[in-house]
Amino acid sequence: MSSRLPPLNPLRAFEATARRGSVSAAARELNVTHGAISHQIRALELSVKAALFERGGKRLKLTPQGALLLPAVTHAFAEIAAATAAMTRPTTSGELRITCVPALLSFWLIPRLHLFTEQYPDVRLTLIASNDEAYLHSPDVDVCLIYGDGNWSGAWAKLWSRLELFPVVSPTLLNMRPLRSVRDLRDHVMLHGDDGREWNTWLAAADASDLQRGQQHFMSDARLSTEAALHNQGVALGDTITAGSLIARGELIAPFDLTVPANDAFFVACRNEVLAAPIVRIFIDWMFETLESDPMPELQTSARTIIRSRTSKSEPTDRKSEKNSFQPVSAPSRARRTDRPQKRKAKA
């Protein structure tokens, strides 16, 4: 049977080129020259007696024969890599290298790190605050806790948690400068963890797109905007995962009962070849078990206010005037959902 198989190195060059979309990218991944990759692909095409790529375009495109071969090659390499990982890392001890969304790392993972350490004392963690998708293919990283849409080629990914977004503010700032209505936001500094689209989405859901805004600060990720809110610098948009514990401890308050769904979600992801390694599996399983056993607290506090639903045009004028009125609630409803927000920056 082995005599009927194409040579290994040309198969590696073919798989990397097809996955990365260019010879240059494959050469960088395999640490060889551009010419070496081209030579290996030509050798494979001679071996299988068929053209595997259509030449001439800016991006290489598979021929029908190449499209037929690629899934089998990808699966075979993944199986070999998984078996090798299981052989070389057979125990639940050693070093595990993890990248994590900065806000998730600071406000969720690190506060629970002792739980993992107590259960697996022989595992040494290296934690990197980043949401860079490039780490999904890095041999220097084992697991990525990443914010995105879950569609990453060449990597295994599983949905960990979806998010709801809502304003958060420190109780100190709220005592100094109340938020009795959404219109009071104009008297507060608005803290952004992205380019402003998330706040635009929330304000639209609150019927306040026309809000006259005061001072605004823009930050590279949600961790920084949340930390700024903790330090009484303004009002940020929090989410149900990273802000939940802060609200439960009274460090932040969710002043309004309106939440909007985030456009993306948190995923646990890794390279296919390391998925079978026991040390990787225990961390992935621990992430899901901990989320399930430690649910986010209800976002309830006497300081919160409810945003009334928009009244219809057929209602009397005196009822319309209540559109932006508020009243205290003890168990706010989260039934209202409107436009989905744009992607949230999470990179460090």
VOMIMI-468228 format. One line per 4 residues: number of its first residue (from 1); their letters; for each residue x, y, z of C-alpha. Coordinates in steps of 0.5 Angstrom, whole numbers. Layout:
residues N
NUM) a) X/Y/Z  ... .
//
This chain:
residues 348
1) mssr) 0/0/0  6/5/2  8/5/-6  1/8/-8 .
5) lppl) 2/14/-3  5/20/-5  11/23/-2  10/26/5 .
9) nplr) 14/33/4  10/34/-2  4/33/2  6/37/7 .
13) afea) 7/43/2  1/42/-1  -3/42/5  0/48/8 .
17) tarr) -1/52/1  -8/50/0  -10/52/8  -6/59/8 .
21) gsvs) -8/61/0  -1/62/-2  6/59/-3  9/65/1 .
25) aaar) 5/64/7  6/56/7  14/57/6  14/61/12 .
29) elnv) 10/56/16  14/51/14  21/55/15  23/53/8 .
33) thga) 24/58/2  19/60/-3  22/56/-9  22/49/-4 .
37) ishq) 15/50/-3  14/50/-11  18/45/-12  15/40/-8 .
41) iral) 8/42/-11  10/40/-18  13/34/-15  7/32/-12 .
45) elsv) 3/34/-18  8/29/-22  6/24/-17  -1/24/-18 .
49) kaal) -1/26/-25  -6/32/-24  -6/39/-23  -7/41/-16 .
53) ferg) -8/49/-17  -10/53/-22  -5/58/-23  -5/66/-26 .
57) gkrl) -10/69/-20  -7/73/-14  -9/67/-10  -8/60/-11 .
61) kltp) -15/56/-13  -15/49/-12  -17/45/-18  -23/39/-18 .
65) qgal) -17/34/-17  -14/38/-11  -20/40/-8  -21/32/-8 .
69) llpa) -15/31/-5  -14/36/1  -19/33/6  -16/27/6 .
73) vtha) -9/30/7  -12/35/12  -15/29/16  -9/24/16 .
77) faei) -4/30/18  -9/31/24  -9/24/26  -2/23/26 .
81) aaat) -1/30/30  -6/28/35  -3/21/36  4/24/37 .
85) aamt) 2/29/42  -2/23/46  5/20/46  9/25/48 .
89) rptt) 5/29/53  1/23/56  0/26/63  -3/31/66 .
93) sgel) 3/35/68  8/40/65  7/47/62  0/49/59 .
97) ritc) 1/55/55  -6/59/54  -8/66/51  -14/69/53 .
101) vpal) -18/75/52  -16/81/56  -22/82/60  -24/75/61 .
105) lsfw) -17/73/63  -17/79/68  -24/79/71  -26/71/70 .
109) lipr) -20/67/69  -15/69/74  -20/70/80  -22/62/79 .
113) lhlf) -14/60/78  -14/57/84  -19/52/83  -15/50/77 .
117) teqy) -9/50/81  -12/46/87  -15/40/82  -8/40/78 .
121) pdvr) -2/42/82  3/39/77  1/43/71  4/50/70 .
125) ltli) 0/55/66  3/61/62  -2/66/61  -2/71/55 .
129) asnd) -7/77/55  -9/77/47  -15/76/42  -10/75/36 .
133) eayl) -12/70/32  -5/68/29  -4/64/36  -9/59/34 .
137) hspd) -4/56/29  2/58/33  6/52/36  8/56/42 .
141) vdvc) 1/56/44  -3/50/47  -10/53/48  -14/60/46 .
145) liyg) -20/63/49  -22/67/44  -27/72/42  -30/72/35 .
149) dgnw) -35/68/31  -32/61/31  -30/60/24  -23/59/24 .
153) sgaw) -20/55/19  -15/49/21  -17/50/28  -21/46/33 .
157) aklw) -26/51/36  -32/50/41  -37/55/43  -36/57/51 .
161) srle) -41/63/52  -45/68/49  -45/75/52  -50/80/53 .
165) lfpv) -48/88/54  -50/93/58  -48/100/62  -44/99/68 .
169) vspt) -42/105/73  -38/105/80  -43/106/86  -38/112/88 .
173) llnm) -39/115/81  -47/114/81  -47/117/88  -44/123/86 .
177) rplr) -47/124/79  -54/120/79  -56/116/73  -64/117/73 .
181) svrd) -65/117/66  -61/115/60  -61/122/58  -57/123/64 .
185) lrdh) -51/119/60  -50/126/57  -47/128/64  -42/122/64 .
189) vmlh) -36/120/61  -37/115/56  -32/109/56  -31/105/50 .
193) gddg) -28/98/49  -28/99/41  -29/104/36  -36/106/39 .
197) rewn) -41/102/35  -43/98/41  -45/104/45  -49/106/39 .
201) twla) -52/99/39  -54/100/46  -57/107/45  -61/105/39 .
205) aada) -64/100/43  -66/105/49  -69/110/44  -63/115/45 .
209) sdlq) -59/115/38  -60/122/38  -57/123/45  -52/129/46 .
213) rgqq) -46/126/48  -41/129/53  -34/127/54  -32/120/51 .
217) hfms) -25/116/52  -24/110/47  -19/104/49  -16/98/46 .
221) darl) -20/93/49  -26/92/54  -21/90/60  -19/98/60 .
225) stea) -26/101/59  -28/96/65  -22/98/69  -23/105/68 .
229) alhn) -31/105/70  -28/101/77  -24/107/78  -30/112/77 .
233) qgva) -28/115/70  -34/114/67  -39/109/64  -37/103/60 .
237) lgdt) -41/97/57  -40/91/61  -42/84/59  -45/78/63 .
241) itag) -39/74/64  -33/79/65  -38/84/69  -42/79/73 .
245) slia) -37/78/79  -36/85/79  -43/87/80  -44/81/85 .
249) rgel) -39/84/89  -42/91/89  -36/94/85  -40/96/79 .
253) iapf) -47/97/78  -52/96/72  -56/102/72  -61/100/67 .
257) dltv) -65/94/65  -63/94/58  -58/89/55  -57/87/48 .
261) pand) -53/81/45  -46/82/43  -45/80/36  -39/75/37 .
265) affv) -38/70/43  -33/67/47  -30/60/44  -25/55/47 .
269) acrn) -20/54/41  -14/50/39  -10/47/34  -12/40/32 .
273) evla) -6/36/33  -6/38/40  -13/37/42  -12/30/44 .
277) apiv) -6/31/49  -9/30/56  -6/36/59  -10/40/54 .
281) rifi) -16/36/55  -17/37/62  -16/45/62  -21/45/56 .
285) dwmf) -26/41/60  -25/45/67  -27/51/63  -33/48/61 .
289) etle) -35/45/68  -33/51/72  -37/56/67  -43/51/69 .
293) sdpm) -42/50/76  -41/58/77  -46/61/73  -46/69/73 .
297) pelq) -50/72/78  -57/76/77  -56/83/75  -60/86/80 .
301) tsar) -60/92/85  -64/97/88  -60/102/84  -62/100/77 .
305) tiir) -68/103/73  -72/100/68  -73/103/61  -80/103/59 .
309) srts) -82/100/52  -83/105/46  -90/107/46  -94/106/39 .
313) ksep) -96/112/35  -103/111/37  -103/113/44  -105/119/47 .
317) tdrk) -100/125/48  -99/124/55  -97/117/55  -92/118/49 .
321) sekn) -89/123/54  -87/117/59  -83/114/53  -76/115/57 .
325) sfqp) -79/115/64  -76/110/69  -78/107/75  -74/102/80 .
329) vsap) -75/95/79  -72/89/84  -72/84/78  -71/87/72 .
333) srar) -74/84/65  -69/82/60  -74/80/54  -72/86/50 .
337) rtdr) -68/85/44  -66/89/38  -60/90/34  -54/86/34 .
341) pqkr) -48/90/36  -42/90/32  -36/86/33  -32/88/40 .
345) kaka) -25/89/40  -22/85/45  -14/85/43  -9/87/48 .
//
